[in-house]
Amino acid sequence: VVFVVYTLFNLIVMLNLLIAVISDTFDKVQDSADHARNSELLQLIVEYTQLSGDKGRENTYLYLLGAKKDEDDEGASLEWKGRIREIAKLIKTSFKESTFSKQEMNEKLDEQERKFRDELREQEKRHHKQLRDELKEQERRLNKQFANLTKVITQRK
């Protein structure tokens, strides 16, 4: 009887320990989500720059994405501090850093969207012009080859 009770108690403690370890690992992964988001953003910027095809463009932009050390640690160790402390810290900093109203944010987003659409239109125009020029060049070459072929055919007759 004592063995069964001890085994059940041990099983419950071990399951609780397993849940705690998994929960802590999940929180650590969630904590690194900002890094993953920034990496994906950087890859998107690089891909956009490569696909835009503006190699001869006069204004070249340099995108720099970096990380900064959290200054609120005050020499604390790099160990995980726990979910509650991180949530409380996030709430405090988000209230301190929120300087824009919703309307200002929407205006900034609208402006960025307008700039993006304008640049996209310009790139489309350049791309269409380039394609038209290439087609004209190909048509010129084909006409020249056709003229040469007709010349060869008439000479053989």
C-alpha positions as CSV (number, residue, x, y, z in Angstrom):
1,V,0.0,0.0,0.0
2,V,2.8,2.4,0.9
3,F,4.6,1.6,-2.3
4,V,1.5,2.4,-4.5
5,V,1.0,5.7,-2.6
6,Y,4.6,6.6,-3.0
7,T,4.6,5.7,-6.7
8,L,1.5,7.8,-7.4
9,F,2.9,10.8,-5.4
10,N,6.2,10.5,-7.3
11,L,4.3,10.3,-10.6
12,I,2.4,13.5,-9.8
13,V,5.6,15.4,-8.8
14,M,7.4,14.3,-11.9
15,L,4.6,15.3,-14.2
16,N,4.5,18.7,-12.5
17,L,8.2,19.0,-13.0
18,L,7.9,18.1,-16.7
19,I,5.1,20.7,-17.2
20,A,7.2,23.4,-15.5
21,V,10.2,22.6,-17.7
22,I,8.2,22.6,-20.9
23,S,6.4,25.8,-19.9
24,D,9.7,27.6,-19.2
25,T,11.2,26.4,-22.5
26,F,8.1,27.7,-24.3
27,D,8.5,31.1,-22.6
28,K,12.1,31.3,-23.6
29,V,11.1,30.6,-27.2
30,Q,8.4,33.3,-27.1
31,D,11.0,35.7,-25.7
32,S,13.2,35.2,-28.8
33,A,10.2,35.9,-31.1
34,D,11.4,39.6,-31.6
35,H,14.7,38.3,-32.9
36,A,13.0,36.0,-35.3
37,R,10.7,38.8,-36.5
38,N,13.6,41.1,-37.1
39,S,15.5,38.4,-39.0
40,E,12.5,37.8,-41.2
41,L,12.1,41.6,-41.8
42,L,15.7,41.9,-42.8
43,Q,15.4,39.0,-45.2
44,L,12.2,40.6,-46.7
45,I,14.1,43.9,-47.2
46,V,17.0,42.1,-48.9
47,E,14.7,40.2,-51.1
48,Y,12.7,43.3,-52.0
49,T,15.9,45.2,-52.9
50,Q,17.2,42.3,-55.0
51,L,13.8,41.9,-56.9
52,S,13.4,45.6,-57.5
53,G,16.1,45.6,-60.1
54,D,17.2,49.2,-59.5
55,K,20.9,48.6,-60.0
56,G,21.5,51.9,-61.8
57,R,19.5,54.0,-59.4
58,E,21.1,57.2,-58.1
59,N,19.8,57.0,-54.5
60,T,21.0,53.9,-52.8
61,Y,19.5,53.1,-49.5
62,L,21.2,51.2,-46.7
63,Y,19.0,49.3,-44.3
64,L,20.5,48.6,-40.9
65,L,18.7,46.4,-38.5
66,G,20.4,45.9,-35.1
67,A,19.8,44.8,-31.6
68,K,20.3,46.8,-28.5
69,K,20.9,45.6,-25.0
70,D,18.1,46.0,-22.6
71,E,19.2,48.7,-20.1
72,D,16.6,47.9,-17.5
73,D,18.6,44.8,-16.4
74,E,21.1,46.8,-14.3
75,G,23.7,44.1,-14.3
76,A,21.3,41.2,-13.8
77,S,22.4,37.8,-15.1
78,L,21.3,36.6,-18.5
79,E,19.2,33.8,-16.9
80,W,15.5,33.6,-17.5
81,K,13.6,35.7,-15.0
82,G,10.2,34.2,-15.4
83,R,7.0,35.1,-17.3
84,I,5.3,37.3,-14.7
85,R,8.3,39.6,-14.4
86,E,8.7,39.9,-18.2
87,I,5.0,40.7,-18.7
88,A,5.1,43.4,-16.0
89,K,8.2,44.9,-17.5
90,L,6.6,44.9,-21.0
91,I,3.5,46.6,-19.7
92,K,5.6,49.3,-18.0
93,T,7.7,50.0,-21.0
94,S,4.8,50.0,-23.4
95,F,3.0,52.7,-21.4
96,K,6.2,54.8,-21.3
97,E,6.9,54.5,-25.0
98,S,3.4,55.0,-26.4
99,T,3.7,58.6,-27.6
100,F,1.5,58.4,-30.7
101,S,-2.2,58.3,-30.7
102,K,-4.2,56.0,-32.9
103,Q,-4.9,58.8,-35.4
104,E,-1.2,59.7,-35.7
105,M,-0.3,56.1,-36.2
106,N,-3.0,55.7,-38.9
107,E,-1.7,58.8,-40.6
108,K,1.8,57.5,-40.6
109,L,0.7,54.2,-41.9
110,D,-1.3,55.8,-44.7
111,E,1.7,57.9,-45.6
112,Q,3.9,54.9,-45.7
113,E,1.4,53.0,-47.8
114,R,1.1,55.9,-50.2
115,K,4.9,56.1,-50.6
116,F,5.1,52.4,-51.2
117,R,2.3,52.5,-53.8
118,D,4.0,55.4,-55.6
119,E,7.4,53.6,-55.7
120,L,5.7,50.5,-56.9
121,R,4.0,52.4,-59.7
122,E,7.4,53.9,-60.7
123,Q,9.0,50.5,-60.7
124,E,6.2,49.2,-62.8
125,K,6.6,52.0,-65.3
126,R,10.4,51.4,-65.5
127,H,9.8,47.7,-65.9
128,H,7.2,48.2,-68.7
129,K,9.5,50.6,-70.5
130,Q,12.4,48.1,-70.3
131,L,10.2,45.3,-71.6
132,R,9.0,47.6,-74.5
133,D,12.6,48.4,-75.4
134,E,13.6,44.8,-75.3
135,L,10.6,43.8,-77.5
136,K,11.5,46.6,-80.0
137,E,15.1,45.4,-80.1
138,Q,14.0,41.8,-80.7
139,E,11.6,42.9,-83.4
140,R,14.3,44.9,-85.1
141,R,16.7,41.9,-85.0
142,L,13.9,39.6,-86.4
143,N,13.1,42.0,-89.2
144,K,16.8,42.2,-90.0
145,Q,17.0,38.4,-90.1
146,F,13.8,38.2,-92.2
147,A,15.3,40.7,-94.6
148,N,18.5,38.6,-94.9
149,L,16.5,35.4,-95.4
150,T,14.4,37.0,-98.2
151,K,17.5,38.3,-99.8
152,V,19.1,34.8,-99.7
153,I,15.9,33.3,-101.1
154,T,15.7,35.8,-104.0
155,Q,19.4,35.3,-104.8
156,R,18.9,31.5,-105.1
157,K,16.0,31.9,-107.6
